[in-house]
Amino acid sequence: MSSLAAQQQALLRALFDWPAESAAHALSAHTQGDGRRGLMAYQTNGHELAQRALAAAYPVLGELLGSESFAALARAYWHACPPRRGDLAQWGGALDQFVRDDEQLADEHYLPDVATLEWALHQALSAADQAADGASFALLTTADPASVCLDLVPGCAALRSPWPVVSIVCAHRDGTPSLDQAGQRLRAGVAESAVVWRAGWRACVRQAQTGELEFLLALRDGGSLAAALEAAPTLDFGAWLPMAVQSGLVLGARPMAPTS
Amino acid sequence: MLNAGSAPSPPGTPGADVTMVGIGWRQAHYAELMERQVAIDFLEVHSENYFAQGGASLAVLERARLRYPISLHGVGLSLGSVTGLDPWHLERLAQLVGRIEPTWVSDHACFARGVYAGNVVHGSDLLPLAYTQEALAVLCANVQRVQDRLQRRLLVENATAYLRWRSDPEHPAMAEPAFLTELARRSGCGLLVDVNNIYVNALNARHEGVEGDPEWHCRQWLDALAPDVVEEIHLAGHARVSDIQGEIVIDDHGSRVCDAVWRLYRHALLRFGRVPTLIEWDTRIPALDVLLQEAAQARSQCQALAPSPS
């Protein structure tokens, strides 16, 4: 290994190992003095960045855990799953699984699904912009549903949970339902499926209608309108479509690409 | 290789009879700056904050570019990484450059990317380089790759270093100004001189036993840099931290430019001429008017002290 590579590897190891004592000792072989004060500055900055980045993506999880526990979670995640990219907005997508595996949070069974939902909202915020094509819906009156697909807004997600995750997230985001009502649903073991999308610049979430989750998942997997309807026989498509178009969830209709 | 001259020289570069002073534009001031139609010469934003494919931030920046020249300042390219650049990062930057058509594109002489526990990770910080020939070769190759992809000149900024690498007889270190000058000569990049970073490094060197007046060391640093490669100056505040681990000065961009850095700025202007200058403020962000006061002071000093362009 080159001298430069050894230096860089030693510093990264000292940043991400925790506890870092052994790595800090190894780093000191490459530095003037023992390098401890400087290393501490980088470690502190890393922990602050981790907390800030995850707080931006997971505001509800942060409120549920409280600032001290959330900071500890962010620090643990920083060391267990270091960033892979130079854009910290991309970091944190595996926090749901990390929470699921955390023995200290094992009693809070709903937290991983709250994290999954918040990550979907975070992703929707940065999804590509795409304008609606209202005229394209005319295709639905003329074409065979098996040859048509619907364009969902970029960043749209559909999530199934055995917990009332939509109520929990919405209670913290905008107070509807109230925290008390969300708590009651949690204690009653109410399951909720979520639909996430971006309308304008705002990431939105609501409970999925009957059959909507299956319908959206079929569309997301590239299915035709006919295939999606077949996957969701309980969906009231006639009532759903105007609502989905008006809310910006569906942007248009287009012929299916021919399959080879 | 860089297609030299592919990017037009912006107004305010050395030789142009214009003094350009900008401010870092952060989320706290998105709306106010646009509503007030503030008179400022350019805005600098962190490139990585606009890597999204769409959404509100990108839309705000696209609106701002219609009114102000934009400087895209990166913190994550990891130009000095022996592991190389992240192709994803470079592509996102290229997309953003194509979309925003910035006046300047810059990043730092540092590393962040490398192998840890068998994976390539990113340290999310501006980690220090050893100023060796080996590091210079890596930095030049990475800078050239960026310039080739962007088809324009990159500005590379001197970074703070909170630890210093031990000298190795087999890989002797150069002085930082000589290292950066050589980087500019070999790669065709320009330099972005952060005066506060030079001062922070000098203060920390004093904590580590380097004798002499830190300002004197900074003037020596500035005098050792080739003036013709300097295309932008950054000014910012720093914080002195003292705890049981000892004293350290952190380049936190969270306060006004200190008197010593203003003096060094005047020294830099005398040497480099009317270089476009940016006020950076990233933490504990104050009222917009505070940034504008700092910018006004930079403009005043630039107009008073810099030699008239020939």
Contacts between the chains, C-beta under 8 A, distances in Angstrom:
chain1	res1	chain2	res2	distance
A	2	B	82	6.7
A	2	B	134	6.2
A	3	B	130	7.6
A	3	B	132	7.3
A	3	B	134	6.4
A	3	B	168	5.7
A	3	B	170	7.2
A	3	B	171	5.1
A	4	B	82	5.0
A	4	B	130	6.5
A	4	B	132	6.9
A	4	B	134	4.8
A	4	B	135	5.4
A	4	B	138	6.5
A	4	B	171	7.8
A	5	B	82	4.6
A	5	B	83	8.0
A	5	B	114	7.9
A	7	B	130	6.0
A	7	B	165	5.9
A	8	B	81	6.8
A	8	B	82	5.6
A	8	B	83	7.5
A	8	B	111	5.6
A	8	B	114	4.6
A	8	B	127	7.5
A	9	B	114	5.8
A	9	B	115	6.1
A	9	B	116	7.4
A	11	B	123	7.6
A	11	B	127	5.8
A	11	B	163	7.9
A	12	B	114	4.7
A	12	B	115	7.5
A	12	B	116	4.7
A	12	B	121	6.5
A	12	B	123	5.7
A	12	B	127	7.8
A	13	B	116	6.0
A	15	B	123	5.5
A	15	B	125	7.7
A	16	B	116	5.3
A	16	B	117	7.5
A	16	B	121	6.7
A	16	B	123	7.9
A	29	B	166	7.7
A	30	B	165	6.0
A	30	B	166	5.7
A	31	B	163	5.1
A	31	B	164	6.5
A	31	B	165	6.2
A	31	B	166	5.7
A	32	B	163	7.6
A	32	B	164	4.4
A	32	B	165	7.1
A	32	B	166	5.4
A	32	B	167	7.8
A	32	B	208	6.9
A	33	B	164	7.8
A	33	B	208	6.1
A	35	B	163	4.2
A	35	B	164	7.9
A	36	B	245	6.7
A	37	B	162	7.4
A	37	B	163	7.9
A	37	B	207	7.9
A	37	B	245	5.2
A	37	B	246	4.8
A	37	B	247	7.9
A	37	B	248	5.3
A	38	B	161	7.6
A	38	B	162	3.4
A	38	B	163	3.2
A	38	B	164	7.8
A	38	B	204	7.8
A	38	B	248	7.0
A	39	B	162	7.7
A	39	B	163	6.3
A	40	B	245	5.4
A	41	B	162	4.4
A	41	B	241	7.7
A	41	B	248	5.6
A	41	B	250	6.2
A	42	B	123	7.7
A	42	B	125	5.6
A	42	B	127	7.0
A	42	B	162	6.2
A	42	B	163	7.9
A	45	B	125	5.8
A	46	B	123	7.2
A	46	B	124	6.5
A	46	B	125	6.5
A	49	B	124	5.4
A	49	B	125	7.7
A	82	B	116	6.2
A	82	B	119	7.7
A	82	B	121	4.1
A	82	B	122	7.4
A	82	B	123	7.8
A	83	B	121	6.4
A	83	B	122	4.7
A	83	B	123	7.8
A	83	B	124	5.4
A	84	B	119	7.1
A	84	B	120	6.7
A	84	B	121	6.1
A	84	B	122	6.2
A	85	B	76	7.6
A	85	B	86	6.3
A	85	B	88	6.4
A	85	B	89	6.4
A	85	B	122	5.7
A	86	B	48	6.2
A	86	B	74	7.9
A	86	B	75	7.4
A	86	B	76	2.4
A	86	B	77	6.6
A	86	B	78	6.2
A	86	B	86	6.4
A	86	B	89	5.1
A	86	B	112	6.4
A	86	B	113	7.2
A	86	B	122	5.0
A	86	B	124	7.2
A	87	B	48	4.4
A	87	B	51	4.9
A	87	B	76	6.2
A	87	B	89	7.1
A	87	B	92	7.2
A	88	B	48	7.6
A	88	B	124	5.9
A	89	B	48	7.6
A	89	B	49	7.7
A	89	B	51	7.2
A	89	B	52	7.3
A	90	B	51	7.9
A	91	B	124	8.0
A	125	B	52	7.4
A	125	B	55	5.3
A	125	B	56	7.4
A	126	B	51	8.0
A	126	B	52	3.3
A	126	B	53	6.5
A	126	B	54	7.0
A	126	B	55	5.0
A	127	B	52	7.7
A	127	B	53	6.3
A	127	B	54	5.8
A	127	B	55	6.9
A	128	B	53	3.9
A	128	B	54	4.3
A	129	B	53	7.7
A	129	B	54	3.5
A	129	B	55	7.3
A	129	B	58	7.9
A	129	B	59	7.5
A	130	B	54	7.7
A	154	B	53	7.4
A	154	B	54	7.0
A	198	B	55	7.4
A	201	B	55	6.4
A	201	B	56	3.7
A	201	B	59	7.1
